Amino acid sequence: MQPSPPSGPARRLALYALIVCVLAVAAAVVSFVQGSWLGVVWILLAGLSSNMTWYYAHRGRTGQDRSVTG
């Protein structure tokens, strides 16, 4: 039996970053469909948030949950 993955601040931040990534991709699609080049900014935000998702998910799996202040 495998242990359940730890739930902590890193996993929560990974989930929030994933939600931002999905919303940024949807906004980019809508912008490009409407003919706006503002979609490029949404694509950049999606790339940043996907990297944050990977980082926090990996950090949560390895158990390196440290607070910023200590």
N, C-alpha and C positions, 0 to 999 in steps of 0.2 A: 504494500500500500504506500502510495506516494504522499508526502506531506503537502498540505495545502500551501499555496504561495503566501508569503507574508503580506499583510495589508498594512501599509504605512504611508507616510507622506510621499515617498517616491512613487509608489503605485498610483496614488491619487493624482499627483502632478502629471504622471504619464497619461492617465485617462483624460485630464483636462487638456493636455497638449494634443491628444488625438482628436478630441472634439473640435479644437481650434483648427486643426489641419483639415478635417472633413468640411468644416464650414468655409474655410478659405478656398478650398478647391471648388465648392459649389458657387461661391461668389465669383471666382475666376471664370467659371463656365458662363455664368449669367452675364458678366461684363463682356466677354468675348462675343457672346451671341448678340448682345446689343450693339456691338461694333465699337466698344470702348477699349482703349489700350490700358486702362487702369487695371485690367486683369493681370498684367505683368506684376504689379505690386502684390496682388493676391497670390500669385504663383510663388513669389519670393517668400511671402509669409507662410505659405504651405510647406515650403522646403525647410524653413527654420523650425516650424513647429513639429515636422516629422522627425527632424534630428533631435529635438527635445524629447519627443515621445520615446525614441530609441534609447536615449541616454538615461532617462528616468526609469524606463522599464528594466534596462540592464542593471542599473543601480539598485533597484528594488529586488531583483532576483539574486544578486550577489550579497545582499544584506549590508551594504555600505550606507546605511541611513544615518547621516550625521546632520545635525542642525547647523545653520549658518553661523550662529553665535558661539558655538562651542562644540 
